[in-house]
């Protein structure tokens, strides 16, 4: 009994340490967003100022002073972002305009496609589904090459459609939903057919309510993926004011360090809120699909 308690305590300590490591970047960003612009510049900017240089023997070189506690806490940076830097909100909106259509399109396309894979009697459907899985496992950089060629052919480069269309037809959603549909008892459809239900009504009345947790999991995973994307935006978006927030943050790091942490807080809020709101649904959906988190 004592040995079991020691083992349990060790596991709790290990999990607590792991959780602390995961939460630290969020706490670091939140606390540093409460610093003044001058303090952030003194701590992290590349420019050497009278407030951050240390010793003449270093020839003007200074070091970053990383910390969680501000010297003087203030919300001035949030006021500046909301009223003096509305362009930051524009880049935020750019991310919304890319991510939301991809999430909605994935859910609308993936569910009937997965249902068709499961119900179709075409003898080559498993071979086609295998191709889906292979494409899903390919590195992003490999898939972007044909996407770029197709976007250039369709004349949609420097347009959000170059990112949205491949995102909507990503095979991951079909794969995830079909994993759950495979566990559906065949008797469900047989009973519905005996009552006169066709594929359309069976899909809307029986399948859709049953896969809601999987759709929630797909929505959250897709949102996080495209909210944090960088490569696609760098390749397909050429106009600076069209860039999403994920790309704009690197510009702030190089040009205006004082606004970096406040913009980062604004940037992580939607994903954090969505995860907290749908945590149980996501875990349940992944469990139903047969995948391991």
Helices and strands as residue ranges (DSSP letters): H 2-32, H 37-44, G 56-58, H 76-79, I 80-84, H 86-119, H 125-137, H 140-154, H 161-168, H 171-181, H 186-194, H 199-202, I 203-207, H 208-210, H 212-227, H 231-236, G 240-242, H 245-255, G 257-259, H 260-289
